[in-house]
Amino acid sequence: MSDLIWKATAFFLFLSPITAVVSWDFMERPSAVVLAPAPEPVGLLTAGYYHTIYRNYLFRNSMWDQFHIEGYGHQSLFDLAPFRLGVFYSSILLSGPLNEGETPGAAAAPWQMNAIQFEYGVVATVDLPASRPARLAVIAEYSRRSYHPLRPRLFDDPAADILRGGFAVMDMRPKRITGIALDAMVRAGWVELYDFWGAPSIVDPRALYVLNLAVEVRQDIGLEGASLFANAATDVIALRAGGVAADVSLQAGLSAGTGPARLELYLEAYHSDDTEQLPDAPSRATLFGWGARFIVETS
């Protein structure tokens, strides 16, 4: 019964992003892409990863980004070991501070809701059993990202289709360091805007090719269910107009929880030379703040 309750909770969190708030290139940690190993060689809906995040940026150079609220869900559809097929969906509300001449949404809300970004796609993974005790998985993915401004006269409406593949090494545990675990992921992607979406007015995305690198380290601290964690992710971008750019995300904090649910409190730094939010000029963002992430993982 308890397992059924957790899976029902996870399903609710999967649907909840439809009404949530969040923004631009949110780089996933490896465990959000490569789900927990399936308990049986053949199964349906065996594993899932779901989170809801609130991010508040205390220090920022952006006029547009004050806080984000994100909902994300990745659910396996079926497993035929070592193959797995899953789908993911997220929505993000981007909210920013009031600028000169702007009116708050309410007396108690001195900020503006700028846009909602949607991301969704299909992920296939294949585990390579010879990689044990660590777990090596090959990844293939198609996803779509679209930015929907709530203030369309100010913000642009970029969109992109992404095809990418790569691999992840999960739960590496160095023998010489007690209580530490490490996940690492590398994915190379091709970015395009396909004609079948029928959106001729949307310009092509700034990226042509993207190399995504992500690493996460966890350290047990001797308390049941508690650990320290740090993760770093970057997108190295070959620009459609020529040249190279990079987006960077850094997080570090405390994770606590037992069973399938846990809460993470962390500090975050993010930088992008262009979040593509503005129609006629690069939208540079360098942000530093804190976040709270509630996670449910099922297997």
DONURO-482160 format. One record per residue: x, y, z of N, C-alpha, C in turn. Coordinates in steps of 0.1 Angstrom, whole numbers, padded with zeros to 4 digits. Atoms other than C-alpha are relative to their C-alpha. Layout:
N
X:Y:Z:X:Y:Z:X:Y:Z
...
//
This chain:
299
0008:-0012:0000:0000:0000:0000:0009:0013:0000
-0009:-0012:-0001:0028:0025:0009:0006:0002:-0014
-0006:-0002:0013:0044:0018:-0025:-0010:0007:-0010
0010:-0006:0008:0011:0026:-0042:-0002:0015:0003
0001:-0014:-0004:0008:0059:-0022:0011:0008:-0006
-0011:-0008:0005:0043:0070:-0033:-0002:0001:-0015
0001:-0001:0014:0036:0062:-0069:-0012:0009:-0004
0011:-0009:0003:0003:0081:-0068:0005:0014:0002
-0005:-0014:-0003:0021:0111:-0052:0009:0004:-0012
-0009:-0003:0011:0048:0109:-0079:-0008:0004:-0013
0008:-0003:0011:0021:0109:-0106:-0006:0013:0001
0005:-0014:-0002:0005:0140:-0091:0010:0010:-0003
-0010:-0009:0002:0038:0157:-0091:0004:0001:-0015
-0003:0000:0014:0043:0147:-0127:-0010:0010:-0008
0010:-0008:0006:0010:0165:-0136:0001:0015:0005
0000:-0013:-0006:0016:0195:-0113:0007:0011:-0008
-0007:-0010:0007:0041:0213:-0136:-0009:0008:-0010
0009:-0007:0010:0011:0223:-0159:-0003:0013:0006
0003:-0012:-0006:0004:0250:-0134:0011:0007:0008
-0011:-0006:-0008:0039:0257:-0121:0007:0011:-0008
-0007:-0011:0005:0064:0285:-0128:0015:-0003:-0002
-0015:0003:0003:0101:0282:-0145:0005:0006:-0013
-0007:-0007:0011:0127:0294:-0174:0010:-0007:-0010
-0009:0004:0012:0156:0289:-0202:0007:-0013:0001
-0006:0014:0001:0182:0261:-0203:0003:-0005:0014
-0002:0006:-0014:0178:0241:-0171:0006:-0014:-0003
-0007:0012:0002:0204:0214:-0172:-0003:-0010:0010
0004:0010:-0009:0194:0181:-0157:0012:-0007:0007
-0010:0009:-0006:0214:0161:-0132:-0001:-0014:-0006
0001:0013:0006:0223:0126:-0143:-0011:-0009:0005
0011:0008:-0005:0198:0109:-0120:-0014:0003:-0005
0013:-0004:0006:0170:0128:-0136:-0002:-0005:-0014
0000:0005:0014:0179:0113:-0170:0001:-0015:0000
-0002:0015:-0001:0191:0078:-0161:-0007:-0004:0013
0008:0004:-0011:0164:0064:-0138:0006:-0012:0008
-0004:0011:-0008:0169:0039:-0110:-0001:-0013:-0007
0001:0013:0006:0176:0003:-0121:-0014:-0006:0002
0013:0007:-0001:0144:-0017:-0128:0002:-0012:0009
-0001:0012:-0008:0137:-0044:-0102:-0002:-0013:-0007
0002:0012:0008:0126:-0069:-0129:0005:0003:-0014
-0005:-0001:0013:0140:-0076:-0163:-0011:0005:-0010
0010:-0005:0009:0106:-0068:-0179:-0011:0007:0009
0010:-0007:-0009:0081:-0043:-0165:-0005:0013:-0007
0006:-0012:0004:0058:-0013:-0171:0000:0010:0011
0000:-0011:-0010:0061:0021:-0153:0008:-0004:0012
-0008:0005:-0011:0089:0007:-0132:0007:0010:0008
-0008:-0010:-0007:0108:0038:-0123:-0004:0014:-0004
0003:-0014:0003:0103:0076:-0121:0008:0009:0009
-0006:-0011:-0008:0120:0108:-0110:-0008:0012:-0002
0008:-0011:0000:0100:0138:-0101:0005:0011:0010
-0004:-0011:-0010:0109:0172:-0086:-0008:0012:-0002
0005:-0013:0000:0095:0205:-0078:0010:0010:0007
-0010:-0008:-0004:0119:0234:-0074:-0004:0015:0001
0001:-0015:-0001:0118:0270:-0061:0014:0005:0001
-0013:-0006:0000:0148:0291:-0070:-0002:0015:0002
0000:-0014:-0002:0154:0326:-0057:0014:0006:-0001
-0013:-0005:0004:0182:0347:-0071:0002:0013:0008
-0002:-0011:-0009:0195:0371:-0044:0009:0011:-0007
-0009:-0009:0007:0223:0386:-0066:-0001:-0004:-0015
0003:0003:0015:0217:0390:-0104:0004:0012:-0008
-0003:-0011:0009:0228:0411:-0133:-0012:0001:-0010
0012:0001:0010:0195:0402:-0152:-0011:0009:0005
0011:-0008:-0003:0166:0426:-0152:-0013:-0009:0001
0012:0008:0003:0142:0397:-0159:-0001:-0012:0010
0000:0013:-0007:0151:0368:-0135:0001:0003:0015
0000:-0001:-0014:0141:0370:-0098:-0002:-0013:0007
0002:0013:-0005:0127:0336:-0090:-0006:-0009:-0011
0006:0009:0009:0117:0305:-0109:-0006:-0011:0008
0006:0012:-0006:0094:0276:-0100:-0001:-0011:-0011
-0001:0011:0011:0099:0243:-0119:-0006:-0013:0005
0005:0014:-0003:0081:0210:-0120:0005:-0009:-0011
-0006:0009:0009:0098:0181:-0137:-0004:-0014:0003
0003:0015:-0002:0088:0144:-0142:0006:-0008:-0011
-0005:0009:0010:0105:0116:-0160:-0004:-0014:0005
0007:0013:-0004:0086:0083:-0160:0004:-0011:-0011
-0002:0011:0010:0097:0050:-0176:-0013:-0006:-0005
0012:0006:0006:0071:0035:-0199:0001:-0015:0001
-0002:0014:-0001:0085:0000:-0202:0015:-0004:0000
-0014:0005:0000:0117:-0020:-0195:0000:-0014:-0006
-0004:0013:0005:0131:-0049:-0214:0015:-0001:0001
-0014:-0001:-0004:0164:-0052:-0197:0009:-0006:-0011
-0005:-0012:-0007:0189:-0038:-0204:-0006:0013:-0006
0005:-0012:0006:0167:-0014:-0225:-0012:0006:0008
0011:-0007:-0006:0144:0012:-0211:-0005:0012:-0009
0005:-0012:0007:0121:0038:-0228:-0009:0008:0010
0007:-0009:-0009:0107:0068:-0208:-0004:0013:-0007
0004:-0014:0005:0091:0102:-0213:0002:0009:0011
-0001:-0010:-0010:0097:0134:-0195:-0007:0013:-0004
0007:-0012:0002:0079:0167:-0191:0004:0010:0011
-0002:-0010:-0010:0087:0200:-0173:-0006:0013:-0004
0004:-0014:0002:0073:0235:-0170:0006:0009:0010
-0007:-0009:-0008:0090:0265:-0156:-0006:0014:-0001
0005:-0014:0000:0076:0299:-0146:0011:0009:0003
-0011:-0009:-0003:0101:0327:-0149:-0007:0013:0005
0005:-0012:-0006:0094:0357:-0127:0011:0010:0002
-0010:-0010:-0002:0113:0390:-0125:-0004:0011:0009
0003:-0012:-0009:0116:0421:-0104:-0007:0011:-0008
0006:-0012:0007:0096:0452:-0112:0011:0010:-0004
-0009:-0011:0005:0114:0477:-0134:-0007:0013:0000
0006:-0013:0000:0108:0514:-0136:-0012:0001:-0008
0013:-0002:0007:0072:0522:-0146:-0009:-0012:0000
0008:0012:0001:0059:0487:-0141:-0009:0000:0013
0010:0001:-0011:0028:0479:-0119:0000:-0015:0005
0000:0013:-0005:0029:0449:-0096:-0013:-0007:-0003
0012:0008:0003:0004:0420:-0101:-0010:0002:0012
0009:-0002:-0011:-0010:0427:-0066:0009:0007:0011
-0008:-0007:-0010:0000:0447:-0035:0010:-0009:0007
-0009:0009:-0007:0015:0416:-0020:0010:-0007:-0010
-0008:0007:0009:0033:0406:-0052:0008:0010:-0009
-0008:-0010:0008:0059:0432:-0063:0009:-0006:-0010
-0008:0006:0010:0071:0412:-0092:-0009:-0004:-0012
0007:0003:0012:0061:0402:-0127:0002:-0015:-0004
-0002:0013:0006:0055:0367:-0142:0003:0003:-0015
-0004:-0003:0014:0074:0369:-0175:-0004:-0010:-0010
0002:0010:0010:0070:0336:-0192:-0001:-0014:0006
0000:0014:-0004:0065:0299:-0190:0007:-0008:-0011
-0007:0009:0009:0089:0274:-0206:-0004:-0014:0002
0003:0014:0000:0079:0239:-0215:0011:-0008:-0006
-0009:0009:0005:0102:0210:-0221:-0005:-0014:0001
0006:0014:-0001:0092:0174:-0230:0007:-0008:-0011
-0007:0009:0009:0106:0144:-0248:0000:-0014:0003
-0002:0015:-0001:0115:0107:-0251:0014:-0003:0003
-0013:0004:-0004:0145:0091:-0235:0001:-0015:-0001
-0003:0015:0000:0159:0056:-0243:0014:-0002:0006
-0013:0003:-0006:0187:0041:-0222:0002:-0015:-0001
-0004:0014:0000:0206:0008:-0224:0011:-0001:0010
-0010:0002:-0010:0226:-0004:-0194:0010:-0010:-0006
-0010:0009:0004:0259:-0021:-0201:0004:-0008:0012
-0002:0007:-0013:0262:-0049:-0175:0015:-0002:0003
-0014:0002:-0003:0300:-0052:-0179:0006:0011:0008
-0006:-0012:-0007:0304:-0018:-0162:-0001:-0001:0015
0002:0001:-0014:0295:-0031:-0127:0014:0000:0007
0011:-0004:-0009:0299:-0023:-0098:-0006:0014:-0003
0006:-0012:0004:0294:0012:-0112:-0010:-0003:-0012
0011:0003:0010:0265:0015:-0138:0003:0009:-0012
-0002:-0008:0013:0272:0026:-0174:-0012:-0001:-0008
0012:0000:0009:0242:0036:-0195:0003:0008:-0012
0000:-0008:0012:0240:0047:-0231:-0013:0007:-0001
0013:-0009:0000:0214:0075:-0237:-0002:0005:-0014
0005:-0007:0013:0194:0086:-0268:-0012:0007:0004
0011:-0009:-0004:0169:0114:-0266:-0005:0009:-0011
0006:-0011:0008:0145:0136:-0286:-0008:0008:0010
0007:-0009:-0009:0132:0166:-0268:-0003:0013:-0007
0004:-0013:0005:0115:0199:-0275:-0001:0010:0011
0000:-0011:-0010:0118:0232:-0257:-0007:0012:-0006
0007:-0012:0005:0095:0262:-0261:-0003:0010:0011
0000:-0011:-0010:0094:0296:-0243:-0013:0008:-0004
0013:-0007:0002:0059:0312:-0240:-0001:0012:0008
0000:-0012:-0008:0060:0348:-0229:-0014:0004:0005
0012:-0006:-0005:0033:0362:-0207:-0001:0015:-0002
-0001:-0015:0004:0044:0397:-0217:0006:0000:-0014
-0006:0002:0014:0048:0391:-0255:0006:0012:-0006
-0006:-0012:0007:0056:0427:-0264:0014:0002:0005
-0013:-0002:-0005:0087:0425:-0243:0009:-0012:-0003
-0008:0012:0001:0099:0389:-0246:-0002:-0008:-0013
0001:0008:0012:0106:0366:-0275:-0006:-0014:0003
0007:0013:-0002:0091:0331:-0281:0009:-0011:-0007
-0008:0010:0006:0121:0309:-0290:-0004:-0015:0002
0003:0014:-0002:0117:0271:-0295:0011:-0008:-0007
-0010:0009:0006:0140:0242:-0304:-0003:-0014:0001
0001:0015:-0001:0140:0205:-0312:0015:-0004:0002
-0013:0005:-0004:0170:0186:-0297:0001:-0015:-0002
-0004:0014:0001:0184:0153:-0308:0014:-0002:0006
-0013:0002:-0006:0212:0140:-0286:0002:-0014:0006
-0004:0013:-0005:0230:0109:-0274:0013:0001:0008
-0012:0000:-0009:0257:0100:-0249:0000:-0011:0009
-0001:0011:-0010:0264:0080:-0218:0001:0006:0013
-0001:-0004:-0014:0263:0082:-0181:0006:-0011:0008
-0006:0010:-0010:0283:0065:-0153:-0006:0004:0013
0008:-0003:-0012:0261:0062:-0122:0006:-0007:0012
-0003:0006:-0013:0269:0056:-0085:0014:-0006:0000
-0014:0004:-0001:0307:0054:-0088:0004:0002:0015
-0004:-0001:-0014:0322:0048:-0053:0015:-0003:0002
-0014:0002:-0002:0359:0054:-0048:0003:-0008:0013
-0003:0009:-0011:0374:0027:-0025:0007:0008:0011
-0008:-0007:-0010:0396:0052:-0007:-0007:0010:0008
0008:-0011:-0006:0369:0077:0003:-0013:-0006:0005
0012:0007:-0005:0342:0063:0026:-0013:0009:-0002
0012:-0007:0001:0306:0074:0019:-0002:0009:-0011
0001:-0009:0012:0311:0092:-0014:-0005:-0008:-0012
0006:0006:0012:0292:0085:-0046:0001:0011:-0011
-0001:-0010:0011:0296:0102:-0080:-0008:-0005:-0012
0007:0002:0013:0274:0104:-0112:0006:0009:-0010
-0005:-0008:0011:0287:0117:-0145:-0007:-0003:-0013
0007:0001:0012:0270:0123:-0178:0006:0009:-0011
-0005:-0008:0012:0281:0134:-0213:-0010:-0003:-0011
0010:0001:0011:0256:0141:-0241:0004:0010:-0011
-0002:-0009:0012:0262:0156:-0276:-0013:0001:-0007
0013:-0002:0006:0232:0172:-0293:0000:0008:-0013
0002:-0009:0012:0220:0187:-0326:-0013:0007:0002
0011:-0009:-0003:0196:0216:-0323:-0006:0006:-0013
0006:-0005:0012:0171:0226:-0349:-0015:0004:0003
0015:-0003:-0002:0135:0239:-0353:-0007:-0005:-0013
0006:0007:0011:0116:0215:-0375:-0012:0007:-0006
0011:-0007:0007:0092:0228:-0402:-0014:-0005:0004
0013:0006:-0002:0064:0204:-0392:-0007:0006:0011
0007:-0007:-0010:0056:0226:-0362:-0008:0012:-0005
0007:-0010:0006:0044:0252:-0386:0001:0014:0007
-0002:-0013:-0007:0060:0282:-0369:0011:0008:-0007
-0010:-0007:0009:0077:0302:-0397:0005:0013:0006
-0004:-0013:-0005:0078:0334:-0376:0011:-0001:0011
-0010:0002:-0011:0101:0318:-0349:0014:-0002:-0006
-0014:0001:0006:0138:0323:-0357:0006:-0013:0005
-0008:0012:-0004:0162:0294:-0356:0007:0002:0013
-0007:-0001:-0012:0177:0287:-0322:0015:0004:-0002
-0014:-0005:0001:0212:0303:-0315:0010:-0012:-0001
-0009:0012:0000:0227:0268:-0309:-0002:-0009:-0012
0001:0010:0011:0235:0244:-0337:0004:-0014:0006
-0004:0013:-0007:0254:0217:-0317:0003:0004:0015
-0002:-0002:-0014:0256:0213:-0279:0007:-0012:0006
-0006:0010:-0008:0279:0193:-0257:-0003:0002:0014
0004:-0002:-0014:0264:0188:-0223:0008:-0009:0009
-0008:0008:-0010:0286:0177:-0193:-0006:0003:0013
0005:-0001:-0013:0272:0170:-0159:0006:-0010:0010
-0007:0008:-0010:0288:0157:-0127:-0007:0003:0013
0006:-0002:-0014:0272:0152:-0092:0008:-0009:0010
-0007:0007:-0011:0290:0142:-0060:-0009:0000:0012
0008:0001:-0013:0272:0130:-0028:0009:-0006:0011
-0009:0004:-0011:0289:0126:0006:-0009:-0003:0012
0007:0003:-0013:0272:0108:0036:0007:0008:0011
-0005:-0008:-0011:0275:0128:0068:-0002:-0007:0013
0002:0008:-0012:0267:0100:0093:-0013:0001:0007
0013:0000:-0004:0231:0109:0098:-0009:-0007:-0009
0008:0008:0008:0204:0086:0085:-0008:0009:-0010
0008:-0007:0010:0190:0099:0052:0006:0013:-0004
-0006:-0013:0003:0213:0130:0051:0013:-0001:-0007
-0013:0000:0007:0241:0138:0028:0002:0014:-0006
-0004:-0013:0008:0260:0168:0012:0000:-0004:-0014
-0001:0003:0014:0258:0171:-0025:0005:0013:-0007
-0004:-0011:0008:0274:0193:-0052:-0002:-0005:-0015
0000:0004:0015:0267:0192:-0090:0004:0012:-0008
-0004:-0010:0010:0281:0211:-0119:-0004:-0005:-0014
0004:0003:0014:0268:0212:-0155:0003:0011:-0009
-0003:-0010:0010:0278:0230:-0186:-0005:-0004:-0014
0003:0002:0014:0265:0233:-0222:0011:0008:-0008
-0010:-0006:0009:0294:0240:-0246:-0007:0001:-0014
0010:-0002:0011:0275:0255:-0276:0008:0005:-0012
-0004:-0005:0013:0285:0257:-0313:-0011:0008:-0005
0010:-0010:0004:0266:0288:-0324:-0003:-0001:-0015
0004:0000:0014:0246:0288:-0356:0006:0011:-0008
-0006:-0011:0007:0260:0322:-0364:0016:-0001:0000
-0015:0001:0000:0296:0310:-0358:0005:0003:0014
-0006:-0002:-0014:0317:0308:-0326:-0005:-0010:0010
0003:0009:-0011:0314:0290:-0293:-0004:0008:0012
0004:-0006:-0012:0296:0299:-0261:-0002:-0011:0010
0002:0010:-0011:0290:0281:-0227:-0010:0006:0010
0008:-0003:-0011:0262:0281:-0202:0005:-0009:0012
-0006:0007:-0011:0272:0270:-0167:-0010:0000:0012
0009:0001:-0012:0251:0258:-0136:0008:-0007:0011
-0006:0006:-0011:0266:0251:-0102:-0009:0000:0012
0008:0001:-0012:0248:0238:-0071:0007:-0008:0011
-0005:0007:-0011:0258:0227:-0036:-0009:0002:0012
0009:-0001:-0011:0238:0219:-0005:-0002:-0013:0008
0003:0011:-0009:0222:0194:0019:-0012:-0007:-0005
0011:0009:0004:0199:0165:0010:-0004:-0008:0012
0005:0007:-0012:0177:0149:0037:-0013:-0007:-0004
0012:0007:0002:0150:0122:0035:0003:-0015:0000
-0001:0014:0001:0143:0085:0037:-0011:-0005:-0009
0010:0006:0009:0124:0062:0014:0001:0007:-0013
0000:-0006:0013:0114:0076:-0020:0001:0015:-0001
0001:-0014:0000:0112:0112:-0010:0011:0007:0008
-0010:-0008:-0007:0138:0138:0000:-0001:0015:-0003
-0001:-0014:0002:0143:0175:0003:0014:0005:-0001
-0013:-0005:0002:0173:0194:-0009:0000:0016:0002
-0002:-0014:-0002:0183:0229:0002:0014:0004:-0005
-0013:-0002:0006:0212:0244:-0018:0002:0015:-0005
-0004:-0012:0007:0231:0274:-0032:0002:-0002:-0014
-0001:0002:0014:0231:0279:-0069:0006:0012:-0007
-0005:-0010:0009:0251:0299:-0095:-0002:-0004:-0014
0004:0003:0014:0241:0302:-0131:0005:0011:-0009
-0004:-0010:0009:0256:0320:-0161:-0003:-0004:-0015
0003:0002:0015:0245:0323:-0198:0003:0014:-0007
-0002:-0012:0008:0257:0348:-0224:-0013:0004:-0007
0012:-0003:0007:0222:0346:-0240:-0011:-0010:0003
0011:0010:-0004:0190:0330:-0225:-0010:0001:-0011
0009:-0001:0012:0172:0340:-0258:-0014:0005:0004
0013:-0005:-0005:0145:0357:-0238:-0005:0013:-0008
0003:-0012:0006:0147:0390:-0257:0000:-0001:-0015
0001:0002:0014:0137:0394:-0294:0012:0006:-0008
-0009:-0008:0008:0164:0419:-0306:0014:0001:0005
-0013:-0002:-0007:0194:0416:-0283:0003:-0012:0008
-0003:0010:-0010:0213:0390:-0263:-0005:0003:0014
0004:-0001:-0014:0199:0384:-0228:0009:-0007:0009
-0011:0005:-0008:0229:0379:-0206:-0006:-0002:0015
0005:0003:-0014:0222:0363:-0171:0012:-0006:0008
-0009:0006:-0010:0246:0358:-0142:-0007:0001:0013
0009:0001:-0011:0227:0347:-0112:0006:-0008:0012
-0004:0008:-0012:0234:0336:-0076:-0011:0001:0010
0011:0000:-0010:0209:0325:-0050:-0001:-0013:0007
0003:0012:-0007:0193:0296:-0032:-0012:-0007:-0006
0011:0008:0005:0169:0268:-0040:-0005:-0010:0009
0006:0011:-0007:0146:0242:-0025:-0006:-0009:-0010
0004:0010:0010:0140:0210:-0044:-0006:-0012:0008
0007:0012:-0006:0114:0183:-0033:0000:-0011:-0011
-0002:0010:0010:0121:0150:-0050:-0007:-0013:0005
0005:0013:-0002:0103:0117:-0053:0005:-0009:-0011
-0005:0010:0009:0120:0087:-0069:-0007:-0013:0002
0006:0013:-0001:0102:0055:-0076:0008:-0011:-0008
-0007:0011:0007:0116:0021:-0087:-0007:-0013:0003
//
